Amino acid sequence: MAEIRWRRHQLLTAEAAIQATRIVESRIGRERRLLNEGKGTREWGDNHALEEWGLSATPESRLKYSRVLELLRDLRAMAESEDLQDSGLEILQTVYGEDPGQVGAALENLYESCQEEDDTEDAATQPENRRLFLEKLDEEIRCFSRLAELHEASEVQLAESMQDALLLPDREDLDLILRYETAVERQFERKLQQLVAWRSEKAERGLLASAQVQRVTSEGTGRGLGTEQ
């Protein structure tokens, strides 16, 4: 009976963990979608070239975010040193592709504007455009850093509640388990009834034995009194 109850408790714990996991996944998914807005993230397939959409559109992975952040930080160091070479545009195309989304296109436009001003040596506008570019670039670095953290939380690190969720089988097996639960509960009720009946029978036997002992004792006492008389 205790084992049956323990099994049922485990299933209820797993069910609660499934709900907690869905809440976490929903929160992470919503934040990930918001952070990916304007980056041109698309469904990936064999017929889609990396050059067209860039690293930012590739499937989620730890390697993806590590590489993207490395490239963007290299680009930032290049911009801070005022060494705006064409390799900076190549970095942006590697990250966002030749067909970038709004964010990638904005960064490319800002970078090209900074390059043009360097060529014309327009000292009045150079600092302002470089500042805008660095601000936008810093925003992207923070964004990809957060996406990397979300990926770590959802795919790599397995919270305790998510581990409990793994106790439940796939959805197609749940119907069988529910039927099994019903059968187990019926077994428990039968065992409980047997236990109650056994205890009642035991109590009755105890009462009968006690009454018999009292009767024998009483009869023995009566015979002893008659002999004395």
N, C-alpha and C positions, 0 to 999 in steps of 0.2 A: 504493500500500500504506500509506504514511504517512497519507494522507487518510482511508482506511477506518478505521485504528486511532484516529485523532483523533475521528472521528464516534462510534465505540463508546465512547470515553472520556467524551465529552460526555454520552451517554445514561446511563452509569453514575453520573456526577456528579449528574445531575438526579434519578436514582432515590434516591440517598442524601439529597439535599436534600428530596425529598418526605417521606421518613421523619422528617427533622429538623423539618420544618414541622408534621407531624402531632403530634409530641411537644409543640411549642410551643403549637399550637392546643388540644391536650388540656389542658395545664396552665392556659392562660388561661381556657378554658371552665369548668374545675372551680372556679377561684378566683372567676370571675364568678358562677357559680351559688351559691356559698357567700355571697358578698356580697349577692346579691339575695334571700336567704332572708328571708321575713317582710315583703317590700315589696309583695306583691300583683302582681308582674310576671306578665303573662299574654300569650297570643297576641293580636296586634292585628288587627283587621279593620274593614271599613268601617262595620259596624253597632255598633261599640263607641264610646261617647261618651268624649271626653277628660275631661268633668266626673265621670264615674263612677269612673274608675281613676286619673286624674291623670298628671302627666308621668313619674313613676317607672315606669309600665307601658308607656310608648311604646317603639317600636323604638330600638335603639342608634344614637346619633348624637352628634357633637361638640356640636351646638347644644343637644341635650337636656341633657347634663351641664353645659354652661355656664349654662343657664337655671336648672336645679335648684340648683346651687351658689350662684348669685347670690341666689335666693330664700331659701335656708336661712341664708346669711350675713346677709342683711337681717333675718331673724327673730331671729338671735342678737344682733345689735346692738340690736334692739328689747327683747329680754329683759334684756340687760345694763343698759340704761337704765331698766329697771323700768317701761317704757311698754307694758303688756300690753293692747293694744287688740284689738278683734274682727278687725282686719286680719291679726293673727297667725294666727288660725284660718283665714282665707281663704287665706293663704300655704300652710298645711299641706294644705288641701283641693286647692289647685292642684297641689301636688307629689304627694300621695297619693290624691287623689280623694275623692268622697263615699262610696265603698265601699273604705276603705283596708285594707291588710294589717295584720299585728300591729304592725309598727314604727310605721306612721302612726297607728294607733289609740292606741298607748301615748303618743306625743308629744302628740296632741290631748288625751288625758285629763290628762296632766301640765300642759299649758298652761291648760286649764280650771280645774284645781285652783289654779294660781297666780293666776288671775283672781279666783276666789271668795275666796281669802285676802286679796287686795288689797282687795276690797269690804268684807270683815269686819274688815280691819286687824288680823289675827292676827299680831302681830310674832314670835311664837314659832316658827311654822311657815313663814313666808314665805321666809326665807333657805334653808332645807333643801329645800323643793320647787323653788325656782328653781335651786338647785345641781343637783338631780337632772335637771331639764329641760335645763339647759345641758350637762350631761355626756352625756345621751342625744343631744342635738342635735349636739354635737361629734363623737360617734361616727358619726352619719349623714353629717356633712360629710366626715370622713375616708374613710368607706365610698364615697361618691359620687366623691370625688377619686381614689380607687384605681380605681374602675370607669372613670373617664375615662381614666386612664393605660392600663388594659388595652385599652380601645377604641382608643386611639392606637397601641398596640403591635401590635394584631391587624389593624386596618383601615386605618390611615393610614400608619404607618411600615412599610416593607417591608425586612425584614432581608436580608442577602446570601444566606443559605441559602434564604429564600423566593423571592428573585429567581432563583436557580438552579433552583428547583422549577418555575418557569414554562417552563423549557426543554422539559419533557415535555408532550405534547398530552393531550387528554381521554382518559378511560379507554377509550372505545369505539374509539379509534384505536391503542391500545397493541398489540392483537393484530396489526394490520397491520404495525406497526413491528417486532415480534418476528419476523415472517416475513421482513421486509426485512433484519433483522439476520442471520438465517440465510443468506439469499442473499448478503449482503455478505461474510460469513465464508467462504462457499464460493468466492466470487470471489478473496478474499485467498489462500486455499490454492492455487487454480489459478495465480495470479500468482507465488506463492512457488515452486511446482513449475517454472513456466516459467523463473524466475530461476535456480534451481539447475541446470536442464537447460542453459540458455544459458551459464552459467559453466563447466559441465563440458565443453560443446562447445568453448568458447573455450580452455579449458586443453588439451584434446586437440589443437586446431589449433595451439596454441603449441608443444606437444611435437613434433608432426609437423614444423612449420617449423624448430624447433631441430635436430631429427634430420637434416632435409634439408640444412641449412646445414653441419652437422658432416660429413655425407657428402661434400658438394661440396668443403669445405675439405680433407678427408682425401684425396680423389681428386686435387685440385690439388697437394697437397703430394707425393703419390706420383709424379706426373708430373714434378714439378720435380726430385726426387731422381734419377729415371731419366735425365733430360737431362744432369745434372751428371756422372753416371757415364759 
